[in-house]
Amino acid sequence: MRYILSVLFLIPSLFFAQVKGVVKDTNGNVIPFVSIRFNKAGLYANADGSFKILDRITSDSIYFSCIGFTPKAIATNTLPSTITLTSEREELNDVTVYDKVKSTHQVDFLKTPNSIGNWPSFMGNEIVTYFTPKQLPKNAFFKSISIKFAKIIELKNMEDVDNLRNIVRLNIYTLENDIPTDRIYSSDPVQIDFINQVERKFAIEKEFIKIPKEGICFGIEILGTYNVQKDAFVKVSNAIIRPVLTHKTSDLYNAQSYIKSTLTAIKPVNLTDLLHKTGFEGERFLNFAFEYVVY
């Protein structure tokens, strides 16, 4: 009886133990920046596919997902040190062949005073923008999308700041009944400077992403703060990155931005509604520029 009680008292300690591992594909290659969800929260694997969970795990399963791979749920008490994800087979739809590019067009950032501000974002946030064209040609395809990130002066004296970078990526989704559905594109993760204002261009011409009249959705996903010297994500308490917003409107498109959690099932919240609750007036959405080509 004493032995049984001892074992029962030891079981909860398993959930406090540090969990480490690496995510690979079926060929043994590491998969970087995999999304790992547990406890209604989560984290991302490092660039070398490794991960370390320091939090107490209370969920029965841990979920691993990455675009191009079949998601996998593994029971917490049977988690192996190597997680293997299987590549998804891409089904080819009907292919439309276009002639050579007829024209290329640039749509600039909307001129906006600095007082309009930016959106403080944390690891696991995604600022998702619903984009609906008003006056774009029929066969218009994205060539690039550019985003501005504001400088964060208060982090200038942060310890080891010279080795820290913010990691983000661009996701593009189809829209169905004004709801983002399938993720059709995810960029390679890119580094964003902490201290200086940065304009980041995502070149996507080779993806042949058409701009449909019913609209499309793109999001800036915040993976976290990365220490390039240690080659690992680190925890910070401050907002780590601030995409620049605008209140202007365009004759070429309509836009609305929402805040989405990539590591939980929380429903996306309209950015303007969030700002109204803090005393801001008027509309706000992500300020962006883009290029498109016409075939």
Order of alpha helices (4+ residues) and beta strands (2+ residues): alpha-beta-beta-beta-beta-beta-beta-beta-beta-beta-beta-beta-beta-beta-beta-beta-beta-beta-beta-beta-alpha-beta-beta
